[in-house]
């Protein structure tokens, strides 16, 4: 996904962040120009930067990133070794003592990735890179990511290098709008591939200072302790409430023990903000019921205004029977659409036998009025005890300043979820000072500088969620299309400011593929299929519950359905979910395209239905022709085989051969290969594993690719529009599994599909079709018939959180059947994600295998598909991790290796 401004390219991504922009000094409005920006990166003055340059002495330093998919070319690192660091010495070159060179090789990819540590949080407004433009040297572009804690980054901007050849070490600048608040700035410089090398002269960061973060959560200030009367605190009047709805229902005793009337020494202040963090009395803590293993405590803070979140303190009891193993933070400006900032594992030992603090950080540009904290009681912890929660941060603007005569332009951040769903965030806009209570959203395919004569795609009137939250989703964009976006403000009274500065957004292809998370999809017929038991008068309420749970997952891209209902496409689209539909003629296609649908199928399991392969080929040919005549970007997804076994593959072979040319024609009749690779009782088991395990998918994908390759169709994308396991008690063609095994199989199946290059997997299905325990179709869902999440729902949720923004690197080396694992890199987390599991493990087994990992990190963080969290310190460069059938996801700054499994 790309987002451009007129003066450059500005890239944002919908980020799933792992644990971990903000507020200016009181009396300063950061949306208004606050004076000349200052040099923050401590570059030397006197040459490239005049001695008169306004600077802030931050003490900034930088390091080259040598890990991940954008690891710095080794020669760049080795040539940065003479005197002052070359990227901040204030001198450009051409002398090699003042610049760095990548390895000399044309038509190769190379990067220079550096991280500036500004030593404190600043408002960052501009980043500049000076690169050589010689005939044989060039930097194609650079991108900027920002972080508060150095662990979790967000996209801040990207710009193409448009400098003319042979113009020396010319500067390239990206203006970051809206500005972000960050301590760490990661700059990824991309070599111009055809050139022989990339020569870098200098990198500089500009911005302004901020006051230290202050308390936002309205904690009572005591005479001593971490929240004492000397603590900086903003008058937010923040309050909180416990969440009681799905999927993270608060265990009831946490609510009932939050009794303000008890003697907490603070006049009955709510327990989570009574200012006491080392509580020894039940009067100042909240406690779950005993035997609450694996239960949740979900609290939502209302800060009453927009803020950039800094640190978050979560104080909980850590001992042998009481232990919160971690929590997730979500932020929202409107109280409806939440963005995950990721998971934070509790680093404190259970031997602490005390109330301990587990700290996380906000993410630049992810502003919040509402902060949701989902605490997880460890799976072996009897009770969750919570003492204090404190949220720190910065104001985004000052509402007490005098009003402007004309509203300022709105600076907006744009995030693409996929090719059709866009989220717009302008929460840092000072609507009070600008006297604005209404906005219009303009989205065009041609650039514009004024909206006069244009029709707004959306109008957010006073009091609606989008206007209050300064945040709105937009649906539906079209794939592979460049859009220009602007939001205009209306003063109270109705006057619109019509001149704008647009954002340029280019949507990805229909199937995506840049991230592992592009694979996530589901089957969810709004009112069920042929085996569905209706909810009667409660059907609409059930649909709403389903949609909320789909949205909560945060990365579900598409659902498969057969109906072209306009209202239903719009409804699902408003929750960020597109449809894959069955093809019913060209007359539907344009309308479907306008509502986010770009993939279609002619058949569902024609091999099982007895459809002749030649007849199917003719239908597919005709449908493909008529569909492409409407828009060439439409994709025909065929033939939705009932399996990948000998019988189904024989049908597919005949399908290809029906043209008499070994498939030379048939392969042109459709765009995407579609199969339903259910692992059936009839399939031979993987040696050493139970029959029906998802590891069978590895050979199924290989068998399918082999057949496709034999017909010259090896390059065609592959999707699975059905795949699943049922928690039924019967014995049909699918293996019956318990609920925990269904969860484990789901995660393993998705990762095998990612490793096999599969573009999309639709889990079949989202909701159980009924309540009959022995009925296979009644038990395939992620949620049950009553819309209560099953363990597989939480497993899907975790899988999305971990892999949505990750890039697949390859299989883990050093392990083999029955042990499996894959490696990923997440640029936003700046870390590797390594999955591991034991496919031979049984849920009733008492013996676990143990993997020994070699690492240069001080410790690793582990997130389990079962909802668990752990921080494991390394001992002599080694970490031991027990393996089960439930995949683990290991986060590490440096690549880890498996030295043994025993």
N, C-alpha and C positions, 0 to 999 in steps of 0.2 A: 504494500500500500504506500502511495506517495501523496504527500500534501505539499503544495507549492504556494509561495507568495509571489507576487509580481516581481519582487526584487530577488527572488531566490526560491529555493525549494524547502518546504517546512514539513517534516515528517513526524507523524505521531502514530502510535499503534495502540490498539486496545490491549492493555497489559494485564496479565495475571502475575502479581508480584509476590515475592516470597519474603515474609516478615520484614518487615523491615525490622504558583508555588507559593506564597507565604506572607509575612507582615513587615511593613516598614516601621520605622520609629514612630511613636505616638506623635500625631500632628502632621504626619507626612502622608500624602495620598500617592501611592505608587502607580496608580493608573495615570495620573497627571505626570507630565515630565518633571522629574525631580532634579533637574540640572544636568550638566555634562556627565556622561558615564565615566567611570574611573577604571584604570588598569588594576586588575585584581591578581594577576598571575606572577607578579614580581619579576617581570622581564627587565633586564638592565636598560638604563636610559643612556642617551647620548649618541646613538647611531640611528637605529631603526625608529626608536621612540625619542622624540626631543626631550631635553631635560625639563621642559615646561609641562610635560604630560602629567595630568592629574592622576595620582596613584593612591592606592591604599596599601600600606605595608602589611600584607597578609602573611608573609613568610611562606608563600606557596611553594610547593615542590611538585615534581611530576615523576612518573615511572612509566616504562613501556610495558604494555600487556603482552605477555608471551603465551597466553592460553586461549583456547576457544577458536571459533571459526574465523575470527578476525585477528588472529595472533600476529604480532609484529614480525616482519621480515627480519631474519637474524642479522643481516648486514646493517640494517638501520640501528639495531641495538648496539652492535659492536663498534660502529663508527661514531657513536655518541660517547666518546671517551677522552676527549682532550679539553682540559680546562673546565670552564663553566659549562653547564648543560646546554647543548646546542639549541634546544627549542625555546630557551628563555634567556639566552645570552644577549639579546638585543641586536644581533648581527645576522645578516641573511646569508652570506656567501659572496662570491662563488667559492671562496676558500673552504676546503673540506673541514677545516677546524671549526667552522661555524654552521655546518649543515650536515645532514645525514642522507645516505644513499641506500636504496634497496639493492638487492642482488641484480646484477646486470643480465637480463634475459627478456627478449621481446615476446609478445603474445603469451604472457603469463600473468596470473593474478598475484597481487602482493598488497599488503596492508602495513600501515603504520598506525598503531593504536596506543594512545597514551592517555593517562589519567592524571589530571591536575588535582591535587589536594590543596584547597584554599585555606585549610586549617580552621575554618569556621563557616557558618552558613551566610551567604551573601545573595543579594538579588543579582542574577546574571542576565544580561541583556544582549551581549554580542560575543561571538567567538570568531577569531580571524586566524587563517592559516596562510603562510607564505610558502609557495612551492615553485620550483624551477619550471620554466616553460620552454626550455631548449627543445630543439627538433626531436631529439631522442629521449627526452625526459618529460614526464607529465603526471600530475595528480588529476584524476577524473572528477572526483567529488570528495566531500567529507561530510560526516554526520556527527551530531552531538547528542550525548545522553547525559542526564543529570541525576545526582543522588544526594541524599542527606546523610546516609550512614555508610556509604561505600559498599553496600551489599546489594541494594536494589535500585535500579536505574529506570528512568522513563525517557522516552524519546523527546528531544527538545527541538531538533531541527536538522535539516540536511540541505546542502547547496551544491549545485553543479559548478565546476570550474569553467568559466566562459572567457578566461583571459586569452589573448592572442598569442600564438606561438612566437618564441624568441623575444618575449617582453620581460625577460629577467625573472627574478624571484618576485612574482607579482602576488599581491594579497587577494584572498578570497574570504568574504565575510558572510556569516549567517546572523541575521537579526532574529532574536528569540522573542516571539510575541504570541501570547502573553509571556512576560518575563517569568523565569522560574527562580525559586529560592533553592540554593544547593551549596553543598560543600565540595562535592566531587564532580568534576566535569570530564567525561570520557569523550575523546575525539578519535573517530575512526577515519583515517585517510586512505582512500582507494586509489591504487595505481591505475593509470590509463593503460588498459591491457595491451594494446598494440605497441606502446612505447617500450624502450629497453629498460628504463628504470624510473624510479620516483625519487626526487631529491627534495628534501624538506628543509626549510630555513628557519621558521619560527612559528610558534603557536601562542596566541594571546587570548586572555579571557577578560572581558570588561563587565562592569556593573556598578553596584553601589552597596553600601553597608546596611545592616539591619540591627535592630535592638535584639538582645537575647530573647529567646522564646519565653513565653509566660504561660501560667496555668489557664486553661480554657474551661476546665470541667467543674468549676465552682467549688473546689474542695475547701473545707473549713480550715483556716490557718491556726495552728496551735502555737504555743510558746516555744516549743522545741520540736525537733524531728525534721524529716525531709520536706514537710509542708508547714513551714513556720511563718511567723509574721513578717519575716524579711523576704519571703518568696514573692516574686513578681506574679501578679494575678490580674487578669483582665476581667472587667465586670460583665461577664456573659449571662449571669443568672441561669446557667445551664442546669438541666434536669436530666434524669434518666428513667427508663422503664425496662422491665424484663420482658423479653419476647416469649409469647406463648403459642405461636403458630408454627406450622411446619416450614422448613424441615428441621430446624435446630431448636426444638422445644426446650425451654428452661425447666429443669427438674423442680417440681413444685415447692420443695422445702426451701430452696434458695429465695423464693419470693416471700414465703411466710416468715422466714427468720430475718428478713430485712425490715425490722420493726423500729420505726423512727421514735417511738415513745420510750424506748429503753434508755437507761442512763449511760449515754455515750460521752458525757462530759462536754458536749457541744450543743446542748439544747435541743436534742432530738433530730439532728441532721441525718439524712439517709446514710446508711452504713458504708456505702462505697465511696462517699465523698466527705466522711466525717473527719478527715485529716489524720487519722490514726492508722499507721501502716505496719506496726509491729504488735498487733492486737493479741492480747491474752484472754480477753473476755468475749463471750458470745454477744455482748451488747454492742460490740463494734465490728462484728463479722457477720457474714451470711454463710449458711451451711446447707449443703444438700442432705437428703436422707441418707442413712447408712445403706450400704449395698447399692450404691449408685455408679457402679463401674461403667465407664464408657459414656456416661450421660453428659449433657451439655448445660452450660449456663450462658445464656445469650442476653446481653444488655445493650441497649441503644441509647446513646447520649444525644440530646438535642442541645446544640450550642447556640441556637437562636440567631446566628448570623454565620456568614461564610468565613472560614479560616483555612490557612495552610497548616496541616498537622505536622508537628515536630516529633517529640518523643511521646511514647505511651507507656505508662507504668501499670503493671498488673501484679498486685501483691496477693500471693496465695500461700497456704500452708504446705510445707514439704516435709513429710516424714514417711514412715513405713506403711501407713494406712491411708494417708491423705496426700494426693499429688495431682496437680494439674500438669499434664505433660506438654501442653502447648495451647495456642489460640490463634485464631484468624481475625484480622481486622478488615472491615469493609467500610468504605466512606461513600457518602451521598450528599448532594446539594439539594435534592428535592424530596428525600424520604421515600422514593419509589425505586429509582434506579441506583443500585449500589455497585461499586467497583472494589474488587478484592485487592488489598495490599499484600496478601499472602499470609503464610504461616510463620509463627515464631515458636520454636521449641524452648521449653524451660531448661536453662543451662544449670540450674541449681541441683545439688545432690539431695537425695531423699534423706540422707543422714543429717541434713541441716537441722531438722526438728525445730523449725521456726517458720514464721511468715517471711517469705522471700520475694524479691522483685524480679519479674521477667519483662525486659524492656524491648520495645520495638520502635520503629521510626516511620514517619510518613514518607510520602514519595512526591518529588517535585511535580507541581501541576495538578495533583489530585486533591483538590480543595474539598472542604467538607463543612456542612452544617450539621449533618448527622454522622455519628461514628458508631458502628456496630462491632462489638467484640464478642466472638464466639469461643468460649472457654471449653476445653475438653478434659473431663475427668479421666485420668489414665484408666486403661482397661483392667488394671489390677489394683485400682485405688478405691477404697471403700467410700470415701467421702470427699467432696470438693468444698474447701473452705476458702472464701475470698475475703480479704481485708479491705483493700483500697484500690481504686482505679483512678489514675490521674492522666489527663490528656493535656499536652503542652503544644504550643504553636504560636503563630503570628497572625495578626490582623492583615487582611488583604487590602483594606482601604479604610479611610477615616470618614465616617458619616457626618462628623460635626463641622466639616469645612463648608465654606460658602458655596452656594450653587453656581454652576456654570451658566453663562448666558445661552450657549448652544451646547447640546449634548455632545460629548466626545464620541468618536467612532468606537464601535465595539470590536475589541480584539477577541478572537474566538479560537479555541483549540478544537480540532476535528479528529475523531478517532473512527476508523473503519473496523467493524467487526468482521465483515466479509464483503463480497462484491456488491451487496445491495443495502446493507444496514450501516448507517452512519450515526454517530453520537456527537453532538455539538455542545461545548462547554464554554461559557463566557462568565463563569462565576466570580472572576476577579474584577468585573466591571462595577464601578461605583454608581449604582442606580439612584442612590439617595442624593448625592451631590449633583448628579446630572438631571435629577427630577424626572426620571424615566419610569414608566409603569406599563410599558407595552413594547413588544419587539416583533419585527417581521423577518422571516428567513427567506433569502433568495438563493436559488440554486439554478445555475444556467450552464449550458455547454459552450458558451462564448464569453469571453471576459467582458467586464463592464466596470465603469468607474462611478456610475450613478444609477440608482434604481428607478428613476423617473421613467414611466412607460412600461416597466416590468411588472409582472404579477407575482406576488409573494407565494411561495410554496406552502408556507405556514404563517399564521398570525397568532401570536401568543398574547392574549388580552390580559388585563389586570386580574390577578387572582387565580389564574390557571397554574397548574403544576409547573409547566415549563417556564412561565414568567417568574414565578417565585423562586424556583431553583436555578434559573439561568442555565438550564440544561435541557436538551431535548433529543430524543431519537428521531431519525428521519428514515423513511422507508417508502419507495424502493428505488435505489439507484440501479443503473444498468452496468454490466461488466465491461471491462476494457474501455472505459469512457472517462474523459477528462471533464471535470465539473469545476465551476467557479462559484464560490460560496461567500455570502456576506450576510451579516445580521445588522439591521438598522434599528436605532432606538427611537421611541416616541416620547416626547415630553408629556407630562400630565396636561391634558387639554387637547392632545391629538396631533401636535406638530412632529413630523418625521424628519430626521436628518437623512438626506438621500444620497450624499456622496459617500463612497465606500472604498476600502482597500480589500480586495478579494483574497481568499485562499484558493489555491488550485489543488484539486484532489483527483488522482487517477485511480480508478478502481481496478482490482486484480481480475484475473480470469475466473470463470465460473467455478472451476475445481480448485483454484488456489494452488497450494502445494509448497509454498515457501516455508510454512511452519507445520510442525507435527499436528497442531490443533486443528488444521483444516479438515481433518478426517472425521470430526465428531458430528454425528447425525443420528436420527432416530426414526422409528415408525410410530406415528401417533395419529390415527384417524380421529378427528374431533368427536365424532359420535359413535366410534367403534366400527368393527367389521362384522363378518358373518357369524362369528361365535360370541358376539358381544351381548352382555346382559345390560339392558338399559337401566339408568338410575331414575327413570320416571320423571316426576316433578322436580327432582334435584339434578337433572342432567346439565342445566346451564351452570349451576353452582359447581358441579364436578369439573366442567370444562374450565372455569375460571381457576379452580384449584390446580388443575394440570398446567395451565399456562404460567401460573406463578412459579410452580416448581421447575418448569422448563427454563424460565428466565433466571431462576436462582442458580442453576448450574453455571450459567455465565459464558458458555462456549458452544452451545448447541446451535449448529448452523442451519440445519434443514430437517424437515420431516417429510415422509413419503405418504402420499394420499392419492386418491383416484378422482376426487370431485374438483371441478373448476370454480366452485363457489367464490364469488368476489368478496363477500363479507368475511368468509373464513380466512382467505388469504390475507386480507387487511388486518384481521384480528390477530392472527399469529405473527404477522409482520410487525405489529406494534409491540410484540414481546421479543422481537429480534430473531424470529424463526421463519425461514423460507420454506417453500414446498418443492418437492420433486413429484411430478404428476404423470398420469397416464395420458397418452396422446389420443385425442378424440377429434382430430381434424384441424386444418389450418385456421379455421374461423375462430378458434379459441386462443391461438398462439399470441397474437398481439396484446390481447387483454391480460393474458398470463404474464407476458414479459413486463408489462407495466406494473405488475404486482409481485415482481421478484422471482418469477419462475422461469428458469432457462434450461432445465433438464427434463426430459420426457422419456417414457418407455411405451412400447407397443404391447408387450406381453408380460405376463407373470407366470413363470415356471411352465413354459410351453412344452418342455420335455415330459413333465409330469401329466400335463393335460392331454397328451397324445397328438399335439400339433405336428404336422409334417414339416421337417426342416426346410424343404424347398418352398412350401407355402409361407412359412414364417419369413424367409428371405425376401420373398416378393412383397409382403406387407411392409417389412422394414424398409426396403428400397423406396417404396411409394411414400411412406411417411417421412422418410429422411428428405426426399426431394421437396415435398410440400412445406415441411417445417423450415428448411433452409431458405426457401423462397421468401419467407417472412422476415427472417433475420439470420445471418450466417453464424451468429454467436450461439444460437440454440444448439444444444447437444442432445443427440438421440442415444439413449442408454439401453443396450440390448445384450442378450435376450432374457435376462433374469432367470438363468438356469436354476432348477430346483436343488442342484448340488454340484459338487466337483468330485464325482466318482466315475467309475467306468461307464455306467449307463449314460449319465449326463454328458460326459466328455465325448462319447460316441455320437450323441445327438448333435453336439457342437461341431464335431468333425464333419458330419453330413451337412450341416448348415453352411459351413464354409465351402464344401465341395459342390454344393448345389448349382454353382455357376459354371461348373465344368472347367474351371481355371485355377483350381487349388485355392480358391478364395480371393483371387486377385480383384474380382469385382465385389464380392460380398463384403470384404473388409472396408470398402468405401461406402457401404450403405448405412453405417452407424459409427458413432464417434467414441463411444466408451463401452468397454466390456463390463457386463453385469452378471454376477453369479451370486447364489445363496449357498455359501460353503458350510452349511450345518455339519457338525461332527456327529455322525449317526452311529447307531448300534452296529450297522452293517460295515462300518469302516474298521479296518484293522488298527489295533492300538499301536501307538509309538512304543518301541521296545522299552520295557522297564516302567512304563506309565500305565495308568488306568485307561481303559477304553473310554473315549469321549472327551479327553482333555483337549484344550485349545492348541496345544503344541502340534496337533495333527494339521493345523492350518499351514504350517511351514511347507509340508510336502504337497498339500492341496494347491497352494499358490504356485509352487514350482511346476506341478503337473499342468495347471492352466497355462502358465507362461510357455511351457514347452509346446503345447498344442498350438497356441497362438503363433509362436515363432515358426512352426512348421508350415503355416499358411502366410508367412510374410507379414504378420500383424503384431510383431513383438513390441512396437513402440506405443501401442494403443493404451490409454489409461484404463485402470481397473477400478471398479467400485463393487461393494457388497450392499445391495439394497435390503438384504435381510441377513441377520445372524443373531443367534441367541441360544440360551439354555433355559429350561423350565424348572421351576421349583415345585412341580407337581409330584404326586405320589404314585402316578401310573407308570406304565412301561411301554410307551409307544416307540416311535422310531428314534426319539431322542433320549439320551441318558437323563434320568432324573437327578437333580442336585438339590442340596439344601441351600438355604439363602446365602450363607457365607461363601459357599463354593461358587454360586452364581456370580457373586461379586468378584471373587478372585479370577474366575474364568473370563469375565468381561474385560478386566484390566489386561490380562495376559493376551487375550485375543486381539485387542486393539494394538498392543505393542507389536505382536507378530505381523499384523497387517501393515503397520507403519514401516517395519523393517522390510516387508515384502514389496513396498512401493505402492500399496493400495491408496487410492485418493480419498475415498469416502467409505465409511461403514455406518449403515443404518441399523442400530440395535433394534431387534424385534422382540417385544415392542415396549412402549413407554409405560402403559398401564395394563394391569391384569384385566382380561376380558370378563371375568366373573369370579365366583368364590368357590367353585367346585374343586376340591383338592386334587381329585384324580384326573382332571381335564388339563391336557397339555396347554391348550390355548388360553386357559384361565389363569396361567401362572408364569407367563413369559415376561411380565412387566418389571420395570424398575420401581414402580409404585403399585400398591395393591388396588383392588377395586374401589376401596374407600378413600383413595388418594393419600394413603399413608406411605411414606417412603420405605422401601425395603433396603437391606444392606447394599444391594447393587446400585441403588440410587446414590448413596453416599460414596460408594466406590467410583462411580462415574464422575461425581462432583469433584472428588480428589484428583482423579486422573486429568480432568480438564484444568484444574488449578495448577497442576504440576507441569503438564506438557503443552498447554495451549499456545505458548509463545516460544516453545523450544524447537531447535533444529536437530534432526536425527543425524548421528555421527556413525553409528555402526554397532555391531554386536560386541558384548563384553568378551575380551579374550581371556584365556586361562580357565574357562569353565566349559562344560559340555553336559549333554543329557545325563542326569535329569535336572541339571542346574542351567538356568537361562538368565540372560540379562542383556540390556541395551544401554547405549550411551547417548546422551543428548547434551546440547549446549544451549543455555538461555542467555541471550545477550543482555536482557533487562535485569536478570539476576547476577550477571557477571560470573556465573558458576556452571560447572558441569552438573548434570543430573544423571545418575547411574542407577538403573533398576536391576534388581536381583530377586530370584525366587527359586524354590525347590519344587519342581513340577510333580515329584513323586510323593510329596507330603500328603498325609491324610488328615482330615479335620479331627479324627479321633486319636491320632498318633500322639505319643508322649515324647518321642525322640525328635530332636531338631538337628539338622546339619548346621555347621558354623562356618561362615566365610571369613577368612582373614584377609584384610585389605591393607595394602601398603599406601601410605599417604604422607605428603610433606606438609599437610595442614596441621594446625594445632588440634583440630577435631573436626568432625563432620556432623551435619544435621541430617536426620533421617525422618521421612514422612512415610507412614504406612498406609496402604490402601484400606486398612481396617480403621482408619481415623486416628492412629497413634502418632505421637511425635517424640523425638528423642534427640538430645545432643550427646554425642559420644566423643570424649577426649581421646586423642591418640596417645599411645604409650610406646615410646621408642619407635615412632613412625608407623605404628600398626594399630588397626582397629578390628575388633572381632564382632561379627554381626550374626545372630541366629537367623536361619532361613526357614520359611514355611511356604505353603502354597499361596500366601497373600503377598503380592509384590511389595517390595520396599523401594523407596526413592531416596538416594543418597546424594546430598548436596555437598560439593567440594569446590574450593577455589582452584586447586590444581588437580590434574587428572589422577585418578586412583587406579590401582591394579589389584587383581585378585591373586594372592600368592598361594592360597590353598582353600579347599572346601573339604571338611571332614565331619 
